[in-house]
Amino acid sequence: MNYIVFEGIDGSGKSTVSKMFVEYLLNKGYSVLYTKEPFTKQIDELIRKNQADKTLLFLFLADRSIHIEYLKKQNFNFIVSDRSFYSTICYQGYGGSIDVEFVTKLNEFVVEDFLPDIVFYLDCEPKVALSRIEKTDAIEHKKLNFFQKVRAGYLELARKHNFITINSQNDLREVFSNVVKYYETQFV
């Protein structure tokens, strides 16, 4: 089984590109499980109702624990996930108010040795990403500042853990093409 994760800030295109990659793998004849975090409907609803960093951290950890146990029981050629524990490290750690090392240690406890084989990090300037998801041109400074910190966290993790960093400010078809090129040159 190959476990492939797509990471990036909101509006980076990771959900769209990860689904395109699933279709690509299915068309190649592979069995593929597409998943995303948050995983459980009940915890996802609680996450959407809460904004406190501590609360979000522990909700994501609980959800991730359930998710990982589920994934370990699967028998597919590929598991493709929209987000993983790296999101929590970046959002609640780098972008939020919780010590990054503490967030990392808690995630290591939950994940244990179930780590992605490949992480595609879709890198996008926060202003561009937010313009894709905001309905107005007015981007709050606080929100922009938050996403800049989250992006800086992703860039640090990408260097530290050898993520495949892809510029996602381009057309999403081009971003997807770059994902496939990397995959085919390295793994096919």
VOGUKOL-941602 format. One record per residue (C-alpha): residue in one letter; chain; x negated, y negated, z negated. Coordinates in steps of 0.001 Angstrom, whole numbers. Layout:
BEGIN
<"A" "A" <X Y Z>>
...
***
This chain:
BEGIN
<"M" "A" <0 0 0>>
<"N" "A" <-1169 -3518 839>>
<"Y" "A" <1 -6329 -1433>>
<"I" "A" <-28 -9694 349>>
<"V" "A" <942 -12954 -1345>>
<"F" "A" <1749 -16347 125>>
<"E" "A" <1106 -19330 -2133>>
<"G" "A" <1449 -23090 -1773>>
<"I" "A" <3226 -26108 -3137>>
<"D" "A" <6921 -26651 -2472>>
<"G" "A" <7360 -27689 1146>>
<"S" "A" <4112 -26067 2339>>
<"G" "A" <5975 -23582 4531>>
<"K" "A" <5065 -20465 2538>>
<"S" "A" <8608 -19062 2434>>
<"T" "A" <9131 -19490 6176>>
<"V" "A" <5694 -18192 7159>>
<"S" "A" <5865 -15226 4764>>
<"K" "A" <9193 -14168 6315>>
<"M" "A" <7698 -14547 9801>>
<"F" "A" <4794 -12335 8719>>
<"V" "A" <7222 -9688 7443>>
<"E" "A" <8930 -9661 10851>>
<"Y" "A" <5518 -9335 12527>>
<"L" "A" <4648 -6300 10348>>
<"L" "A" <8070 -4699 10888>>
<"N" "A" <7651 -5109 14648>>
<"K" "A" <4322 -3257 14331>>
<"G" "A" <6233 -332 12825>>
<"Y" "A" <5158 -725 9199>>
<"S" "A" <7454 -285 6213>>
<"V" "A" <7585 -3630 4415>>
<"L" "A" <9093 -4856 1175>>
<"Y" "A" <9658 -8613 1081>>
<"T" "A" <9911 -10072 -2397>>
<"K" "A" <9590 -13399 -4137>>
<"E" "A" <9208 -15006 -7513>>
<"P" "A" <11265 -15654 -9489>>
<"F" "A" <12464 -12088 -8989>>
<"T" "A" <15457 -11585 -11274>>
<"K" "A" <18671 -13517 -10690>>
<"Q" "A" <19366 -14024 -14393>>
<"I" "A" <15930 -15467 -15173>>
<"D" "A" <15968 -17538 -11965>>
<"E" "A" <19179 -19189 -13188>>
<"L" "A" <17550 -19990 -16545>>
<"I" "A" <14480 -21388 -14777>>
<"R" "A" <16657 -23738 -12731>>
<"K" "A" <18321 -25035 -15916>>
<"N" "A" <15080 -25641 -17861>>
<"Q" "A" <12236 -28059 -17186>>
<"A" "A" <10095 -27798 -20329>>
<"D" "A" <6674 -26366 -19472>>
<"K" "A" <6606 -23936 -22413>>
<"T" "A" <10064 -22601 -21644>>
<"L" "A" <9271 -22250 -17953>>
<"L" "A" <5993 -20495 -18702>>
<"F" "A" <7633 -17789 -20785>>
<"L" "A" <10577 -17389 -18404>>
<"F" "A" <8178 -16881 -15495>>
<"L" "A" <6116 -14403 -17541>>
<"A" "A" <9207 -12363 -18443>>
<"D" "A" <10366 -12394 -14827>>
<"R" "A" <6891 -11446 -13602>>
<"S" "A" <6662 -8513 -16006>>
<"I" "A" <9930 -7101 -14638>>
<"H" "A" <8792 -7816 -11083>>
<"I" "A" <5409 -6101 -11433>>
<"E" "A" <6944 -2982 -12991>>
<"Y" "A" <9379 -2822 -10061>>
<"L" "A" <6628 -3296 -7460>>
<"K" "A" <4437 -581 -8970>>
<"K" "A" <7199 1967 -8239>>
<"Q" "A" <7553 1052 -4566>>
<"N" "A" <6196 3070 -1649>>
<"F" "A" <5821 789 1349>>
<"N" "A" <2936 127 3724>>
<"F" "A" <3116 -3538 2712>>
<"I" "A" <4541 -5658 -48>>
<"V" "A" <4743 -9304 1020>>
<"S" "A" <5524 -11771 -1743>>
<"D" "A" <6523 -15414 -1672>>
<"R" "A" <4589 -16562 -4794>>
<"S" "A" <2856 -14711 -7607>>
<"F" "A" <1205 -15449 -10944>>
<"Y" "A" <-1039 -18047 -9276>>
<"S" "A" <2027 -20305 -8994>>
<"T" "A" <2516 -20326 -12755>>
<"I" "A" <-1153 -21121 -13327>>
<"C" "A" <-914 -24049 -10910>>
<"Y" "A" <2521 -25403 -11835>>
<"Q" "A" <2625 -24972 -15614>>
<"G" "A" <-1152 -25187 -16095>>
<"Y" "A" <-2779 -27595 -13645>>
<"G" "A" <386 -29573 -12947>>
<"G" "A" <1978 -29250 -16361>>
<"S" "A" <948 -29731 -19923>>
<"I" "A" <-302 -26255 -20867>>
<"D" "A" <-3966 -25285 -21060>>
<"V" "A" <-4956 -23546 -17807>>
<"E" "A" <-7033 -20893 -19595>>
<"F" "A" <-4107 -20033 -21869>>
<"V" "A" <-1723 -19721 -18903>>
<"T" "A" <-4288 -17594 -17072>>
<"K" "A" <-4781 -15245 -20042>>
<"L" "A" <-1041 -14734 -20478>>
<"N" "A" <-694 -13930 -16776>>
<"E" "A" <-3619 -11499 -16918>>
<"F" "A" <-1860 -9740 -19801>>
<"V" "A" <1349 -9386 -17755>>
<"V" "A" <-226 -8536 -14394>>
<"E" "A" <-2979 -6224 -15695>>
<"D" "A" <-4639 -4731 -12600>>
<"F" "A" <-1784 -5304 -10138>>
<"L" "A" <-3521 -7957 -8038>>
<"P" "A" <-2879 -9004 -4439>>
<"D" "A" <-5107 -7592 -1724>>
<"I" "A" <-4802 -10872 207>>
<"V" "A" <-3609 -14310 -851>>
<"F" "A" <-2735 -16709 1947>>
<"Y" "A" <-2788 -20202 494>>
<"L" "A" <-911 -22627 2740>>
<"D" "A" <-2529 -25961 2002>>
<"C" "A" <-543 -29130 2568>>
<"E" "A" <-878 -32730 1426>>
<"P" "A" <1838 -33380 -1177>>
<"K" "A" <3272 -36356 760>>
<"V" "A" <3759 -34162 3834>>
<"A" "A" <5184 -31268 1809>>
<"L" "A" <7582 -33502 -115>>
<"S" "A" <8750 -35194 3085>>
<"R" "A" <9838 -31748 4295>>
<"I" "A" <12035 -31139 1260>>
<"E" "A" <13153 -34618 210>>
<"K" "A" <16291 -36099 1737>>
<"T" "A" <15018 -39663 1421>>
<"D" "A" <11726 -41343 2202>>
<"A" "A" <11380 -42527 -1391>>
<"I" "A" <9004 -40154 -3154>>
<"E" "A" <8733 -40756 -6861>>
<"H" "A" <5161 -41462 -7990>>
<"K" "A" <5548 -38997 -10860>>
<"K" "A" <6577 -36175 -8516>>
<"L" "A" <3768 -36987 -6073>>
<"N" "A" <1237 -37086 -8907>>
<"F" "A" <2484 -33723 -10209>>
<"F" "A" <2137 -32046 -6805>>
<"Q" "A" <-1330 -33532 -6330>>
<"K" "A" <-2399 -31838 -9580>>
<"V" "A" <-745 -28562 -8533>>
<"R" "A" <-2519 -28710 -5161>>
<"A" "A" <-5861 -29403 -6858>>
<"G" "A" <-5251 -26308 -8975>>
<"Y" "A" <-4524 -24203 -5921>>
<"L" "A" <-7665 -25459 -4197>>
<"E" "A" <-9744 -24554 -7253>>
<"L" "A" <-8204 -21075 -7451>>
<"A" "A" <-8645 -20628 -3688>>
<"R" "A" <-12391 -21217 -4033>>
<"K" "A" <-12682 -19084 -7146>>
<"H" "A" <-10680 -16108 -5835>>
<"N" "A" <-11419 -16309 -2079>>
<"F" "A" <-7889 -17072 -939>>
<"I" "A" <-7399 -17401 2786>>
<"T" "A" <-6742 -21128 3011>>
<"I" "A" <-4706 -22237 6005>>
<"N" "A" <-3809 -25822 6855>>
<"S" "A" <-11 -25831 6802>>
<"Q" "A" <496 -29431 7873>>
<"N" "A" <703 -28245 11461>>
<"D" "A" <3706 -26750 13206>>
<"L" "A" <4777 -23610 11326>>
<"R" "A" <4392 -21461 14465>>
<"E" "A" <740 -22514 14561>>
<"V" "A" <367 -21791 10837>>
<"F" "A" <1898 -18336 11367>>
<"S" "A" <-421 -17746 14337>>
<"N" "A" <-3424 -18536 12110>>
<"V" "A" <-2185 -16059 9489>>
<"V" "A" <-1833 -13334 12119>>
<"K" "A" <-5263 -14121 13621>>
<"Y" "A" <-6901 -13761 10239>>
<"Y" "A" <-5011 -10564 9465>>
<"E" "A" <-5833 -8992 12842>>
<"T" "A" <-9545 -9894 12759>>
<"Q" "A" <-10015 -8658 9199>>
<"F" "A" <-7656 -5714 8814>>
<"V" "A" <-6602 -4262 12165>>
***
